[in-house]
Amino acid sequence: MHTPLTPTLVTLIVATVELVVCLFCAVVLWRQRRGMPDHSRLMLALGAAHCVVTSVCKYCSILTLPTAHFYYEVLSMSHTRWGMLSVLLMLAYPVSVARPEWLRSWRGGLLYLLPGLLLFVAPDFFPEVHRLYSLDELLANIGEPDIVFRLAVLPLILLYCSLMMGRVVNLSETGGESLWLRRYIAGVMGLLLLVSTFTHTHIAVLHYLHQLCVAAFYGYWTYYELMERVYTAPAKVLNDATPDIPDASLPPSADEELQRFRHFDEQVERRLLYVQPGISRDELCRVMSTDRTTFSRIITEQSGQPNLSAYLNQKRMRRADLLMREHPNYSIEAIMQDCGYQSKTTFNRIFKDFYGTTPSEYRRTLPPTVYSDTDQPPKTQE
């Protein structure tokens, strides 16, 4: 059917799919945001809500111009603005996980938001903004400042995303967390490339594909956030060497969970599972012989730690302390690797969270120990 309404109807259908999925994700995440150790659900909900707003704007534009195709303009300045805001909201999710202090202080928030905000307000300083409706018009005005800015936005945002990806991945604490952070930010960059290709070529199919990919993106990560993710919160030192033991009068189900945790903890210690950098949540679930949801609850309730990462970091830090005391000739890098860390920055940050000082400064406070010159760094048990 060749009618002027055909592109409009397709736009309405696709926009409806995006609106329904993103609205559902935003509501579910918002309702379950409380009681979490970070603001990840809130940040993800805000990103989904932003997509709901853009879908509503599409409806308003279609109702205002019912016989026109929704997107005629090439490199629309409004699309550039909304795209940058969308990227900032999407990146707020991994930032809230790996570097939550950025969003809690005005300095950190400014550092995170400043590049995007500068790009967002920059169009207001151009004396003239050209409206382009074909590639020929774009090429004819290629030297105009506002067009140069719009052409430069994509590589600038890709550079910003790459830098952010490097920061949050380097700050991740476990192999599994690093993997999902990479997947998430790669998805953000993929969506950015897709919508940018549409704005440069004006192929309507690409825009529809982008909207459906956005819906799938938020649907997948909402499921992951609610059902799969192990929360990461700063770990603290416990004064006791062993977790608190629940009262003996607990009901049988709780006592069974305690026995399961004790067996799991023994396996983790005996097999040195906590020093394996790539150990995943699924592998540890198999050691405990339970599903992911039950596994997370048992770790939280029985270990005295808020999450799996804190539980593992506690053991790694105790091992680091033991190695420093028994083998003062070992380098900090050797101790770091033997404790399961691959990034010195991450090791130093977590060590300071536990002991309030850097590894080098902490070791200088330890009493001198007699050791053999032939001592070698220990080998991690496979």
C-alpha positions in Angstrom: 0.0 0.0 0.0 1.6 3.2 -1.2 0.1 6.0 1.0 1.7 8.9 2.9 0.5 7.2 6.1 2.6 4.1 5.7 5.8 5.4 7.2 3.8 7.1 9.9 2.1 3.8 10.8 5.3 1.9 10.9 6.8 4.6 13.1 3.8 4.4 15.5 4.0 0.6 15.7 7.8 0.6 16.4 7.5 3.6 18.8 4.7 1.7 20.7 6.9 -1.4 21.1 9.8 0.8 22.5 7.4 2.7 24.8 5.7 -0.3 26.3 9.0 -2.2 26.9 10.9 0.7 28.3 7.9 1.8 30.5 7.6 -1.6 31.9 11.4 -1.7 32.6 11.4 1.7 34.2 8.4 0.9 36.5 9.8 -2.4 37.6 13.3 -1.0 38.3 11.9 2.0 40.1 9.7 -0.1 42.4 12.6 -2.4 43.3 15.3 0.3 43.7 15.2 0.4 47.5 17.4 -1.8 49.8 20.2 -2.0 47.2 23.9 -1.3 48.0 24.2 1.0 45.0 21.9 3.2 42.7 22.2 1.0 39.7 18.5 0.2 39.4 17.7 3.9 39.7 20.1 4.8 36.9 18.9 2.1 34.7 15.3 3.2 35.3 16.1 6.8 34.4 17.6 5.6 31.1 14.5 3.6 30.3 12.3 6.5 31.3 14.2 8.8 28.9 13.3 6.4 26.1 9.7 6.6 27.1 9.8 10.4 26.9 11.3 10.2 23.4 8.6 7.8 22.3 5.9 10.2 23.6 7.6 13.0 21.7 7.3 10.9 18.5 3.6 10.5 19.1 3.2 14.3 19.5 5.1 15.0 16.3 3.1 12.5 14.4 -0.2 13.9 15.6 1.1 17.4 14.7 2.1 16.4 11.2 0.0 13.3 10.4 0.7 13.2 6.7 4.5 13.7 6.8 7.2 11.3 7.4 8.5 11.7 11.0 12.2 12.0 10.1 13.0 14.1 7.1 15.9 16.1 8.5 19.5 14.9 8.1 21.8 15.4 11.1 19.0 16.9 13.1 20.3 19.1 16.0 17.5 17.9 18.3 18.5 14.3 17.6 22.1 15.2 18.4 21.0 16.7 21.8 18.7 13.8 22.8 21.3 11.3 21.7 24.0 12.8 23.9 21.6 12.9 26.9 20.7 9.2 26.2 24.3 8.2 26.2 24.9 10.0 29.5 22.0 8.2 31.2 23.1 4.8 29.8 26.6 5.2 31.1 25.3 6.2 34.5 24.4 2.6 35.1 27.9 1.1 35.0 29.4 4.2 36.7 27.0 3.7 39.6 28.3 0.1 40.0 32.1 0.5 39.5 32.5 4.1 40.7 29.4 5.1 42.7 31.3 8.0 44.5 31.2 9.9 41.1 27.5 10.2 41.4 27.5 11.1 45.1 29.8 14.1 45.1 29.4 17.3 43.0 33.0 17.1 41.9 32.7 13.5 40.7 29.4 14.2 39.1 30.7 17.2 37.3 33.7 15.1 36.0 31.3 12.5 34.7 28.7 14.9 33.3 30.9 17.8 32.0 31.9 16.4 28.6 28.3 15.5 27.7 26.9 18.8 29.1 29.3 20.8 27.0 28.3 18.9 23.9 24.6 19.4 24.8 24.7 23.2 25.2 27.2 23.8 22.4 24.5 24.3 19.7 23.1 27.3 21.5 26.3 29.2 20.7 26.0 28.9 17.0 24.6 32.0 15.3 22.9 29.9 12.6 21.8 26.2 12.6 21.2 24.8 9.1 18.4 22.4 8.5 19.5 19.7 6.1 17.1 17.5 4.1 19.5 15.6 1.8 23.1 14.5 1.6 23.7 17.0 -1.2 22.7 19.9 1.2 25.1 18.4 3.8 28.0 18.4 1.3 27.2 21.9 0.1 27.4 23.3 3.6 30.1 21.1 4.9 32.3 24.0 6.1 29.6 25.6 8.3 30.4 25.6 12.1 27.2 23.9 13.2 27.6 21.2 10.6 31.2 20.6 11.5 30.1 20.3 15.1 27.4 17.7 14.3 29.8 15.7 12.2 32.3 15.7 15.1 29.8 14.7 17.7 29.9 11.0 16.9 33.7 10.5 17.2 33.7 12.7 20.3 31.0 10.6 22.0 32.7 7.3 20.9 36.0 8.6 22.5 34.1 9.5 25.6 32.5 6.0 25.8 35.8 4.4 25.2 37.5 6.3 28.0 34.5 5.5 30.3 34.7 1.8 29.4 38.4 1.7 30.2 37.8 3.4 33.6 34.9 1.2 34.8 36.4 -2.0 33.5 39.7 -1.3 35.3 37.8 -0.6 38.4 35.9 -3.9 38.3 36.8 -6.4 41.0 36.1 -9.8 39.5 36.4 -11.4 36.1 32.6 -11.9 35.7 31.9 -8.3 36.6 34.5 -7.1 34.1 32.8 -9.2 31.4 29.3 -7.8 31.9 30.6 -4.3 32.1 32.3 -4.7 28.7 29.1 -6.2 27.2 27.0 -3.4 28.5 29.2 -0.5 27.2 29.7 -2.3 23.9 25.9 -2.4 23.6 25.7 1.3 24.3 28.3 2.0 21.6 26.5 -0.3 19.2 23.2 1.6 19.7 25.1 4.9 19.2 26.6 3.7 15.9 23.3 2.5 14.7 21.4 5.8 15.3 24.3 7.8 14.0 24.3 5.8 10.8 20.6 6.6 10.4 21.0 10.3 11.0 23.8 10.5 8.3 22.1 8.3 5.7 18.4 8.8 6.5 17.5 5.1 5.9 14.2 4.7 7.8 14.8 1.0 8.4 17.8 1.8 10.5 15.8 4.0 12.7 13.1 1.4 13.3 15.9 -1.2 14.0 17.4 1.2 16.5 14.1 1.6 18.4 13.7 -2.2 18.6 17.3 -2.6 19.7 16.8 0.0 22.4 13.7 -2.0 23.7 15.7 -5.2 23.6 18.7 -3.5 25.3 16.6 -2.3 28.3 14.6 -5.5 28.5 17.8 -7.6 28.7 19.6 -5.5 31.2 16.6 -5.1 33.4 16.4 -8.9 33.6 20.1 -9.1 34.2 19.9 -6.4 37.0 17.0 -8.1 38.8 17.8 -11.8 38.3 21.5 -12.3 37.5 23.8 -9.6 38.9 25.9 -9.9 42.0 26.0 -6.5 43.7 29.3 -5.0 44.4 29.7 -2.7 47.4 32.9 -1.5 49.1 34.1 -4.3 51.5 35.1 -3.6 55.1 37.3 -5.5 57.5 35.6 -7.7 60.0 37.1 -7.8 63.4 36.4 -11.5 63.8 38.2 -14.0 61.7 35.1 -16.1 61.1 31.6 -15.1 60.1 28.9 -14.8 62.8 27.2 -18.1 63.6 23.4 -17.9 63.8 21.7 -19.0 67.0 21.3 -22.8 67.4 17.5 -22.4 67.7 17.1 -21.5 64.1 14.5 -23.4 62.1 15.7 -26.4 60.1 15.7 -24.6 56.8 18.1 -21.9 58.1 20.3 -24.6 59.8 20.5 -26.4 56.4 21.6 -23.2 54.7 24.2 -22.7 57.4 25.6 -26.2 56.9 25.6 -25.6 53.1 27.5 -22.3 53.6 30.0 -23.9 55.9 30.7 -26.7 53.3 31.0 -24.0 50.6 33.3 -21.9 52.6 35.5 -24.9 53.4 35.8 -25.7 49.6 36.6 -22.1 48.8 39.4 -22.1 51.3 40.8 -25.5 50.6 40.8 -25.1 46.8 41.8 -21.5 47.0 38.9 -20.6 44.7 38.9 -17.0 45.9 42.3 -16.3 44.3 41.3 -17.4 40.9 40.8 -14.1 38.8 38.3 -15.6 36.4 36.1 -17.4 38.9 32.5 -16.8 38.0 29.3 -16.7 39.9 28.0 -19.8 38.0 31.1 -21.8 39.0 30.6 -20.9 42.7 26.9 -21.8 42.4 27.9 -25.2 41.3 30.3 -25.6 44.3 27.4 -24.7 46.6 24.9 -26.8 44.5 22.2 -24.2 44.4 20.6 -21.7 42.1 21.8 -18.1 41.7 19.1 -16.5 43.7 19.5 -18.8 46.7 23.3 -18.6 46.4 23.2 -14.8 46.7 20.9 -14.9 49.7 23.0 -17.5 51.5 26.2 -15.5 50.9 24.6 -12.4 52.2 22.9 -13.9 55.3 25.6 -16.4 56.4 28.9 -14.7 55.5 28.2 -11.3 57.2 29.1 -9.6 53.9 26.7 -7.7 51.7 27.6 -9.6 48.5 29.8 -12.1 46.8 32.5 -9.6 45.9 32.9 -8.4 49.5 33.0 -12.1 50.6 35.8 -12.9 48.2 37.7 -9.6 48.8 37.7 -10.3 52.6 39.5 -13.6 52.0 41.9 -12.1 49.5 42.8 -9.3 51.9 43.4 -11.7 54.7 45.7 -13.7 52.4 47.5 -10.5 51.4 48.1 -9.7 55.1 49.4 -13.2 55.7 51.8 -13.1 52.8 53.2 -9.8 53.9 53.8 -11.1 57.4 55.3 -14.4 56.5 57.2 -13.4 53.3 58.3 -9.8 53.5 60.6 -10.3 50.5 57.7 -10.7 48.2 56.9 -7.8 45.9 53.5 -6.1 46.1 52.9 -7.2 42.5 53.6 -10.8 43.4 51.2 -10.6 46.4 48.6 -8.9 44.3 48.7 -11.6 41.6 48.7 -14.4 44.2 45.6 -12.9 45.8 43.7 -13.0 42.5 44.0 -9.4 41.3 45.1 -8.4 37.8 45.0 -4.7 38.3 47.3 -2.9 40.8 44.9 0.0 40.9 42.0 -2.3 42.0 44.2 -4.1 44.5 45.4 -0.9 46.1 41.9 0.6 46.3 40.3 -2.5 47.9 43.3 -2.9 50.3 42.9 0.7 51.4 39.2 0.1 52.0 40.1 -2.7 54.3 43.1 -1.4 56.2 42.9 2.3 55.7 46.3 2.6 54.0 48.2 1.4 50.9 49.9 -2.0 50.8 53.4 -0.5 50.9 52.6 1.7 53.9 50.9 -1.2 55.6 53.9 -3.5 55.2 56.2 -0.9 56.7 54.1 -1.0 59.9 54.6 -4.8 60.3 57.3 -6.1 62.7 60.5 -7.4 61.0 60.4 -11.1 60.2 63.3 -13.5 59.6 63.0 -15.2 56.2 65.1 -17.2 53.8 66.6 -15.5 50.7 65.5 -18.5 48.7 61.8 -17.9 49.4 59.8 -17.6 46.2 56.2 -16.3 45.7 53.7 -19.0 46.4 52.0 -20.8 43.6 48.2 -20.6 43.4 46.6 -24.1 43.7 44.8 -25.1 40.5 
